Amino acid sequence: MALFGKGNLVGLDIGTSSVKMAHMKETSRGVELLSFDMVALPPETVVDGRIMNFAAVVERVREMVKTNGLKGKEAALGVSGNFVIIKKLLMTEMTAYELEESLQWEAEQYIPFDLSEVNVDIQILNPRAGHGQMDVLLVAAKKEYVDEHVSVALEGGLKPVTVDTATFAVYNMFEANYQLPPGETIALINVGASLTNVIVISNSTLAFTRDLGMGGSKLTTEIQKQLNVTFEEAEQFKTGVEGSLSSSTIAREVGRISERVADDMVTEIKRSLDFFVATNMKADITRLYLTGGSAQVPALVRRLENRLGVPVELTNPFKNIVVDAKKFDIDLLQRVAPAAGVAIGLGLRKPGDRAVA
C-alpha cells in the first residue's frame, strides 16, 4: 500500500454525521497538511451508508472545495459497510497475472452479490505464506453504492480517481503515524456514527477485518430518547462538550446511558476479536487503538480496557503529519483528530495508486 508521494489525492470521507476532507503533499520535512475541513450533516442525510439527501451532501462538499481551493483536484473516496465485502483468502501460490485470471471464479465463491453488480479487486498480501500458499485479499463493492459517492464528488467539484475502503484508509493512516510492532498483534477500531471497523494487525500485516453495524449514533439516540432533548443536545451530552452538562443529575443520567450503550458496543467488538484470537494461534492482542468520530466517548475507552484487559489509546492522525501552526488551529485539530482518520488515510493516496473498489 503506497503512502507517500508528491501530489497526494484529496481524501473525501462521507460519513453518517459529517463530511471530512483532507489534502496533503510531500515535502523535505515529510508529509505536510495543506487543508483539513469537516462539516456536520443533518440527521438522516446518510442512513446505513446510503446517501438519502444527495443535494445536502453535494452542497457541503462544494462549500469545502471552494473554501479550501480544491476545485478540479483529483480525489480518493472511502466506502464501507454492508455494500463492501473484504475477504482474506489462503490460496495456492500463483503469479499476479494468474490471480487476475482466476478473479471471477474466486469472487463468485465469496461475494453474495451478482458479479455484474459489483466492482472487484484482488491483491496479494503475502506471496510466501508457507506450504505453497499465499495470503490474498479480495475486495468488492456494490457499483450503485460506489456511484453515489463518485457522483457527489463530481457534483462537488472534485475529480474522483480512486475508491478505497474505510478499513484500508484507517490502516494507511495508522501505518503513517505509528510503528507496526513486529511480532506483536494489535487491534485498530474505527468507531463511526453507524458503523465500526474492526482491524487486526499481526506481525506488521493486515490479519483480520470486520465491519459491525453499530456506532455512536446509538448512544445519541438513547440520550435523546431518555432525556427528551434535541439531536444536537444529545450529541453534545454524548461527548461531554464543555458546559453542555448543565446539572449533576443530567451528568449522572448521561453517564448511566453511556455505560450501558458502551457495554453493548464492547460486547460486539470483543466477540469479533475473540473470533480472531480463537482462529489464530499465538496471536493474543496486546494493545488496542481507537479512532473515529465516536471514539471519544469516555465510557467506551473505560469499558474496552476493563473488558479486554489491554491498554487502549486514542489515535492521532496528525501525529507524524507536518502541521503549520500559523495556518491551522492546533487545538481544534486535536479535538477533531479522532474523526479525521479515514480522510487522512485517503489523503495519503497518490495518483496512480491501485483502486481497491
C-alpha positions in Angstrom: 0.0 0.0 0.0 1.7 3.2 -1.2 1.6 6.0 1.2 3.7 9.0 0.3 4.4 10.9 -2.9 4.1 14.3 -4.4 0.7 15.4 -5.4 -1.4 13.4 -2.9 -5.0 13.0 -3.7 -7.7 14.9 -1.8 -9.2 12.5 0.8 -13.0 12.7 0.9 -14.8 10.8 3.7 -18.6 11.0 3.6 -19.8 9.7 7.0 -23.2 9.3 8.6 -22.9 12.5 10.7 -20.3 14.6 8.8 -18.1 15.0 5.8 -14.3 15.2 6.2 -11.8 16.4 3.6 -8.0 16.3 3.8 -5.3 17.4 1.4 -1.6 16.9 1.8 1.7 17.0 0.0 5.2 15.5 0.4 7.9 18.0 1.3 11.5 17.7 2.5 10.2 17.8 6.1 7.7 14.9 5.4 4.0 14.8 4.6 2.6 18.3 5.1 -1.1 19.2 5.8 -2.4 21.7 3.2 -6.0 21.7 4.3 -8.4 19.8 6.5 -12.1 20.5 6.8 -15.1 18.9 8.5 -18.8 19.8 8.3 -21.8 18.3 10.0 -24.6 16.7 8.1 -28.3 17.0 9.1 -29.8 13.9 10.7 -31.0 11.2 8.2 -28.8 12.6 5.4 -26.8 9.3 5.2 -28.5 6.2 6.6 -26.8 2.8 6.8 -24.2 4.1 4.4 -26.6 5.2 1.7 -26.9 8.9 0.8 -30.6 9.8 1.3 -30.2 13.5 0.8 -27.9 13.9 -2.2 -28.3 17.6 -2.5 -27.3 18.3 1.1 -24.1 16.3 0.8 -23.2 17.9 -2.5 -23.8 21.3 -1.1 -21.4 20.7 1.8 -18.7 19.1 -0.4 -19.0 22.1 -2.8 -18.6 24.6 0.0 -15.5 22.7 1.4 -13.9 22.5 -2.1 -14.4 26.2 -2.6 -13.2 27.3 0.8 -10.0 25.2 0.5 -9.3 26.0 -3.1 -9.6 22.4 -4.3 -11.8 22.7 -7.4 -10.8 20.2 -10.0 -8.4 18.3 -7.8 -8.1 14.5 -8.0 -9.6 12.7 -5.1 -9.7 9.4 -3.2 -13.1 8.3 -1.8 -13.8 6.0 1.0 -16.6 3.3 1.2 -17.6 0.8 3.9 -20.5 -1.1 5.3 -22.9 -3.7 4.1 -22.2 -2.8 0.5 -18.5 -3.6 0.8 -17.1 -7.2 1.1 -13.5 -7.8 2.3 -12.2 -11.4 2.4 -8.7 -12.6 3.3 -8.0 -15.9 1.5 -5.3 -18.5 1.6 -4.7 -19.7 -1.9 -2.2 -21.8 -3.9 0.9 -19.7 -4.9 0.5 -18.1 -8.3 1.6 -15.1 -10.2 -0.3 -11.8 -10.2 -1.4 -12.5 -13.8 -2.7 -15.9 -12.9 -4.5 -14.4 -9.9 -6.2 -11.9 -12.1 -7.3 -14.7 -14.5 -8.9 -16.5 -11.6 -10.6 -13.4 -10.2 -14.1 -14.2 -11.4 -14.0 -17.8 -10.1 -12.7 -16.7 -6.7 -15.2 -13.8 -6.4 -18.2 -16.0 -7.2 -17.4 -18.2 -4.2 -17.2 -15.4 -1.6 -19.3 -12.5 -2.8 -23.1 -12.7 -2.1 -24.0 -10.4 -5.0 -24.2 -10.8 -8.7 -20.8 -10.0 -10.1 -22.3 -7.7 -12.6 -23.4 -5.5 -9.7 -20.0 -5.1 -8.0 -16.6 -3.7 -8.6 -14.0 -6.3 -7.6 -10.3 -6.2 -6.9 -7.9 -8.9 -5.6 -4.4 -8.3 -4.2 -1.6 -10.5 -2.9 -0.7 -9.7 0.7 2.0 -12.3 1.3 3.2 -14.3 -1.7 5.0 -16.8 0.6 2.6 -17.7 3.4 4.1 -21.2 3.6 3.3 -24.7 2.3 3.0 -23.5 -1.3 0.3 -21.0 -0.4 -0.1 -17.2 -0.3 -2.3 -14.7 1.5 -4.7 -12.8 -0.8 -7.2 -10.0 -0.2 -10.5 -10.0 -2.1 -12.4 -6.7 -2.0 -15.8 -6.0 -3.7 -18.2 -3.0 -3.5 -21.7 -2.6 -4.9 -21.5 -0.4 -8.0 -24.6 1.7 -7.2 -23.0 2.5 -3.7 -19.7 3.5 -5.3 -21.5 5.5 -8.0 -23.3 7.5 -5.3 -20.0 8.7 -3.8 -18.4 9.3 -7.2 -21.4 11.5 -8.2 -21.2 13.5 -5.0 -17.5 14.2 -5.6 -18.1 15.2 -9.2 -21.0 17.4 -8.4 -19.0 18.9 -5.5 -16.1 20.0 -7.8 -13.6 17.1 -7.4 -12.3 14.6 -9.8 -12.5 11.1 -8.2 -9.8 8.8 -9.4 -9.6 6.2 -6.6 -12.1 4.4 -4.4 -10.7 2.9 -1.3 -12.3 1.2 1.7 -12.5 3.0 5.1 -10.8 -0.1 6.6 -7.7 0.4 4.4 -7.7 4.1 4.8 -7.6 3.7 8.6 -4.8 1.2 8.2 -2.8 3.6 6.0 -3.4 6.4 8.5 -2.1 4.2 11.3 0.9 3.0 9.4 1.9 6.5 8.5 1.7 7.7 12.2 2.6 4.7 14.3 5.1 1.9 14.2 3.7 -1.5 13.3 5.3 -3.6 16.0 6.9 -6.7 14.6 6.0 -10.0 16.3 3.0 -8.3 18.0 -0.7 -8.3 17.4 -2.8 -5.1 17.8 -6.3 -4.1 17.1 -7.4 -0.9 15.5 -11.1 0.1 16.0 -12.7 2.8 13.9 -15.9 3.9 15.6 -18.2 5.9 13.3 -21.7 7.1 13.8 -23.4 4.0 12.4 -20.5 1.6 11.6 -17.5 0.3 13.4 -14.5 -1.2 11.5 -12.5 -3.8 13.4 -9.0 -4.3 12.1 -6.3 -6.6 13.5 -2.7 -6.1 12.5 -0.4 -9.1 13.3 3.4 -9.2 12.6 3.0 -5.8 10.8 0.5 -7.3 8.4 -3.3 -6.8 8.0 -4.6 -10.1 9.5 -8.4 -9.6 10.0 -11.2 -7.1 9.3 -14.8 -7.0 10.1 -17.5 -4.3 9.9 -20.0 -4.0 12.7 -23.4 -2.2 12.1 -23.2 -0.1 15.2 -21.7 3.2 16.3 -22.0 6.4 18.2 -25.5 7.3 16.8 -26.9 4.5 19.1 -25.8 6.5 22.1 -27.1 9.8 20.7 -30.5 8.2 20.1 -30.7 6.7 23.6 -29.7 10.1 25.2 -32.2 11.9 23.0 -35.0 9.4 23.9 -34.2 9.1 27.6 -33.7 12.8 28.3 -36.2 14.1 25.8 -33.7 16.5 24.2 -32.8 17.6 20.7 -30.4 15.7 18.5 -27.9 18.5 18.8 -28.1 18.5 22.6 -27.7 14.7 22.7 -24.6 14.9 20.6 -23.1 17.4 23.0 -24.0 15.4 26.0 -22.5 12.2 24.4 -19.0 13.6 24.1 -19.2 15.8 27.3 -18.8 19.1 25.4 -17.7 21.7 27.9 -20.7 23.4 29.5 -23.2 21.0 27.9 -24.0 19.1 31.1 -25.9 21.8 33.0 -26.6 19.7 36.1 -25.1 16.8 38.1 -28.4 15.0 37.6 -28.1 15.1 33.8 -24.4 14.2 34.0 -25.2 11.1 36.1 -28.0 10.0 33.7 -25.8 10.6 30.6 -23.1 8.6 32.3 -25.5 5.7 33.1 -26.8 5.6 29.5 -23.2 5.8 28.1 -22.0 2.9 30.2 -24.9 0.7 29.1 -24.6 1.5 25.4 -20.8 1.3 25.5 -21.0 -2.1 27.2 -23.2 -3.3 24.3 -20.7 -2.0 21.7 -17.7 -3.5 23.5 -19.5 -6.9 23.6 -19.7 -6.9 19.8 -16.1 -5.7 19.4 -14.9 -8.3 21.9 -16.8 -11.0 20.0 -15.0 -10.2 16.8 -11.6 -10.1 18.5 -12.3 -13.3 20.3 -13.1 -15.0 17.0 -9.8 -13.8 15.5 -7.8 -15.0 18.5 -9.6 -18.4 18.5 -8.7 -19.0 14.9 -5.1 -17.7 15.1 -2.6 -19.5 17.3 -0.2 -17.3 19.3 -1.9 -14.1 18.2 -3.1 -12.6 21.5 -3.9 -8.9 21.1 -1.6 -6.7 23.2 -2.9 -3.2 22.6 -5.9 -1.5 21.1 -6.1 1.8 19.2 -9.3 3.7 18.8 -10.2 6.2 16.0 -13.4 7.5 14.6 -15.8 10.3 15.5 -17.4 8.3 18.3 -14.1 7.0 19.7 -14.0 10.0 22.2 -16.9 8.7 24.3 -15.2 8.3 27.7 -17.3 5.3 28.7 -16.2 3.4 25.6 -12.5 3.7 26.4 -13.1 2.6 30.0 -15.2 -0.4 29.1 -12.8 -1.6 26.4 -9.9 -1.5 28.9 -11.9 -3.3 31.6 -13.4 -6.0 29.3 -10.4 -6.7 27.1 -7.6 -6.2 29.7 -5.3 -4.4 27.3 -4.2 -0.7 27.0 -6.4 1.4 24.9 -5.1 4.5 23.1 -6.9 7.2 21.0 -5.0 7.6 17.7 -3.8 10.9 16.4 -4.0 11.0 12.6 -1.8 14.2 12.6 0.9 12.7 14.8 3.5 12.4 12.0 2.0 14.9 9.6 3.7 18.3 9.4 1.2 20.9 10.5 2.0 24.7 10.2 0.8 26.3 13.5 0.5 29.6 11.6 -2.1 28.2 9.2 -4.1 25.8 11.5 -5.7 26.0 14.9 -3.8 23.2 16.5 -6.2 22.8 19.5 -9.1 22.5 17.1 -7.3 19.9 15.0 -6.6 17.8 18.2 -10.2 18.0 19.2 -11.4 16.6 15.8 -8.4 14.3 15.3 -10.2 11.0 16.1 -12.8 11.8 13.4 -10.1 12.6 10.8 -8.6 9.1 10.5 -10.3 8.0 7.3 -9.9 11.3 5.5 -6.2 11.4 6.4 -5.7 7.8 5.2 -7.4 8.6 1.9 -5.4 11.8 1.6 -2.2 9.8 1.8 -3.1 8.1 -1.5 -1.4 9.2 -4.7 -2.5 9.4 -8.3 -1.8 6.0 -9.9 -2.4 4.1 -6.7 -4.3 1.0 -7.4 -8.0 1.3 -6.5 -9.5 -1.3 -4.3 -13.1 -0.9 -5.4 
